[in-house]
Amino acid sequence: MAEDKWNPSSILQFTSITFQWFLLLGLGVWGGLQLDERWHCKPIFIIILPLIALSYCFYALIKSLQNKK
């Protein structure tokens, strides 16, 4: 019989990855707003910090998918 790809542990793993994405992007936006207000440079950190968080999220996603092979 074929191995079931959608077992509860894989669903839980991808749910935790989704939580990490939302948490890191939220922290990036919040941190960007705080730093922009503090240093009076409005559009810089609100763009840079979420991009850094998104880059890390993609890196972690690719690493987790490579480990599944």
C-alpha positions in Angstrom: 0.0 0.0 0.0 1.2 3.5 -0.8 2.5 5.7 2.0 0.0 8.3 3.1 1.6 11.8 2.5 -0.9 13.7 4.5 -0.5 12.1 7.9 -1.2 14.3 11.0 2.4 15.0 11.7 3.0 16.5 8.3 -0.1 18.6 8.6 1.1 19.8 12.0 4.5 20.6 10.6 3.0 22.8 7.8 0.7 24.5 10.3 3.6 25.4 12.4 5.4 26.8 9.4 2.4 28.9 8.6 2.4 30.2 12.2 6.1 31.0 11.9 5.4 33.0 8.7 2.7 35.1 10.2 4.6 35.7 13.4 7.9 36.7 11.7 6.1 38.9 9.2 4.1 40.5 12.0 7.2 41.1 14.0 9.0 42.5 11.0 6.2 45.0 10.3 5.8 46.0 13.9 9.6 46.4 14.3 9.8 48.3 11.1 7.1 50.7 12.3 8.8 51.2 15.6 12.3 51.8 14.1 10.8 54.2 11.4 9.1 56.2 14.1 12.2 56.3 16.3 14.7 57.3 13.6 12.2 59.4 11.5 12.9 57.5 8.2 9.5 56.4 7.3 9.6 53.9 4.4 12.9 52.2 5.1 12.5 49.7 7.9 8.9 48.9 7.2 10.2 47.5 3.9 13.5 46.0 4.9 12.5 44.1 8.1 9.5 42.2 6.5 11.7 41.3 3.5 14.4 39.9 5.8 11.7 37.9 7.6 10.2 36.7 4.3 13.6 35.6 3.1 14.2 33.6 6.3 10.7 32.0 5.9 11.5 30.9 2.4 14.9 29.6 3.5 13.3 27.6 6.3 10.6 26.2 4.1 13.0 25.0 1.5 15.2 23.4 4.1 12.2 21.6 5.6 11.1 20.4 2.2 14.6 19.1 1.4 14.7 17.2 4.7 11.5 15.3 3.7 13.2 13.5 0.8 
